[in-house]
Structures are given as structure tokens and as C-alpha cells.
Amino acid sequence: MSVRFRFRAVLAGLVLAATVLATSGSPATASGPSTGQAAKLSGSITVFAASSLTEAFTKVGADFDRLHPGVTVAFNFNASSSLAAQIQQEAPADVFASADQSNMSKVAGMITGRSVFAENLLEIAVAPGNPKHVRSLADTVKPGVSLVLCAPAVPCGEFALQAYQKQGITVGNVPTGLNVKDTLSKVTLGEADAAVVYVTDVCSAKGSATGVRIPLSQNVVAVYPIGVVKSSGNRPVAAASEAYVLSSAGQKTLRQFGFLKP
């Protein structure tokens, strides 16, 4: 056998071996699942969410649970400042949805996958029929009108004070609520004539309060970020729930409850 013939025979053998390997596939591709196939989600998570998200996220969470029968989403609704403090103290949270960027930044090192998912605007909540004839922020500080605001450390309280400052309006000592729902309840229960809350909260009152619009030039836009807590005990479900909030279905639900597209 010539040297040239032996070389061709070896080359043919190498080609044949390569062909067999290519058609048989590696163990990962031959017997394992495809990389596009999502693993089945299971287990529970707790979402820490701003009080203003109560109604919208309750619906979003129920929809997410239906999509994933093995999953349960629980919620801790409160002021974003309180939730951030709880996370800093290592409370068992899987996802954090804040009503502002400031409180999310407080726990930035403990959060991953941070994304903005909604915006909101302020509105004046008054009793049905607006018996005190409140038409503007200036009217809320007139004699005879009892005003309540969110606590200054709470996003809705901070934003409300910014709105008053834009108009050069001085707000005296007024009662404050622990969070936006607590603040709104002062009006719905007849304990105050006016409260500065979010548009979405007035919508959620379903007739027990009336909204007085604040012009956009006088308003403050609340930007809502969401992220997965790094210490989450169920990162796959936490990440999937965040993705659902950002999805077209989750965004549609948020629009239905009055939230604005970011």
C-alpha cells in the first residue's frame, strides 16, 4: 500500500468518525431537555409591595398563580420606606416593588434585576360630592379644610410636599398617615376633608372618595421599580413573577387599575 493511499484511508476514517459524532449528538442534547424549555415552577414567594399596588398586585398575583398551579404568591403591602427597612433587616422577602426609586436605592445591594414597571400621579381625594369645594392644592390649606398627608418619609408624603413646594404653598402641621391607604382612609371615614394620594388610590376607593385632579405642571410623577431580593429562597419563582409584572399581560392589568406606562 502506498503512503498516499494509507493517508487517504486514515482521512476517510476521521471523516466517518466525525459524522457519527455529529449525528449522535452530545449527551446533553440527545437525552436532556432543550434549552428553550422552561422548568416547572413550584413553591411560594412573598412580594413586598407599596401600599398603592394593593389592588393591582392582588390581581396580578392571582393571575400568575393560575398560570403556575404549583406556585403561591403572598404579599406584604406597606409604605415603601417601611418595606425597605424590613429588607435591610433581612426580613424574608423574595421580590420588592417600590413606589419610588429612593427606597429601592436603599437596598440596591440586596436586589437584582431592577426594572421600572409603572408610573403614577398624585390626586386630591375628597369626600363624595366635594362638600368643601376643593379645586386645587391651594384650597386644601384654606381655613375650615382639614388636610391629611402621608408621612414625609413615605413616597406619597414626600411627593405631596414637592407638589406644594412647586406652587409656593406652605403646609402647616397636619395629621399624617402611615402609608397611602391609611392616609386615604381618613377621608373615606370622614376624619379629614382632603388627602393627597395617588390617582390609583382614588380609583380603588370606588365612590367612597372623589378625586380632584392636579395639573401635570404641578404634579409629581412617581416611578415604580421592581427587583428580586438576592436572599430569596425561591429565585426561579421570584424572577418569573417579576417577568410577569413586566409582561404585556401584567402591564395590561396595571393599566386597568390606573397605573401609567413607564
Stockholm file with secondary structure:
# STOCKHOLM 1.0

chainA/1-262         MSVRFRFRAVLAGLVLAATVLATSGSPATASGPSTGQAAKLSGSITVFAASSLTEAFTKVGADFDRLHPGVTVAFNFNASSSLAAQIQQEAPADVFASADQSNMSKVAGMITGRSVFAENLLEIAVAPGNPKHVRSLADTVKPGVSLVLCAPAVPCGEFALQAYQKQGITVGNVPTGLNVKDTLSKVTLGEADAAVVYVTDVCSAKGSATGVRIPLSQNVVAVYPIGVVKSSGNRPVAAASEAYVLSSAGQKTLRQFGFLKP
#=GR chainA/1-262 SS CCHHHHHHHHHHHHHHHHHHHHHHCCHHHHHSCCTTSCCCCCEEEEEEEEGGGHHHHHHHHHHHHHHCTTEEEEEEEECHHHHHHHHHTTCSCSEEECSSHHHHHHTGGGEEEEEEEEEECEEEEECTTCTTCCCSTGGGGSTTCCEEEECTTSHHHHHHHHHHHHTTCCCCSCCEESSHHHHHHHHHTTSCSEEEEEHHHHHHTTTSSEEEECCGGGCCCEEEEEEEETTCSCHHHHHHHHHHHHSHHHHHHHHHTTCBCC
#=GC SS_cons         CCHHHHHHHHHHHHHHHHHHHHHHCCHHHHHSCCTTSCCCCCEEEEEEEEGGGHHHHHHHHHHHHHHCTTEEEEEEEECHHHHHHHHHTTCSCSEEECSSHHHHHHTGGGEEEEEEEEEECEEEEECTTCTTCCCSTGGGGSTTCCEEEECTTSHHHHHHHHHHHHTTCCCCSCCEESSHHHHHHHHHTTSCSEEEEEHHHHHHTTTSSEEEECCGGGCCCEEEEEEEETTCSCHHHHHHHHHHHHSHHHHHHHHHTTCBCC
//
